[in-house]
Amino acid sequence: MMTCEVLLLGNPLLREKSSTVTDFRSQETIGQIVLLKQALDEFRKENGFGRGISAPQIGILKRIVALNLGQGSFAIINPRIVDRSRATFTMWDDCMSFPHLLIRLERSLSIDVVYEDERGIEHEWKGVDQARSELLQHEIDHLDGILAIDHALDDRSIIYRSEYERNREYYDRLVDYSIEPTISD
């Protein structure tokens, strides 16, 4: 089993825009999807958190996202947000590319997403709920070279995860929403 390193904040590939997947049957595309799902599974096992990873985070500049919402990993390809709610919320966001930091930012409460599955069949995910909405916004941003730190609300909105854990009540009062883990303790 090949291990895959998650690129860290500062790696220039994280700032590149990813290209559209056009050949869903190529061995290259199939291999990239397998590798991305494997990277997500390995990260979850090692770190105890992680619901999604985008291909640029492992150095593949393709519009592929692997997700695990608690029932196994799957991929969405060429995802794009086609509608956003006007309602927003604030949260502390985390990222596999800077696992020791949390970023306070604002996201749309709900979105509609169009994507293709691993066979190239198009799907529409309408009225995505808050938990999946914030995750998809985060991962689709990665495909465009945008990181959560780019959305920080102010200069006090980037903190160490360890400080958050020590002062959780205080920090949770500063936001409207907290991420629900998909890995049980």
Buried (B, 14 or more C-beta within 10 A) or exposed (E): EEEBEBBBBEBEBBEBEBEEBEEBEEEEBEEBBBBBBBBBBBBBEEEEBBBBBBBBBBBBBBBBBBBBEEEEBBBBBBBEBEEBBEEEBBBBBBBBBBBEBBBBBBBBBBBBBBBBEBEBEEEEBEEBEBBBBBBBBBBBBBBEBBBBBEBBBEEEBBBEBEBBEEEEEEBBEBBEBEBEEBEEE
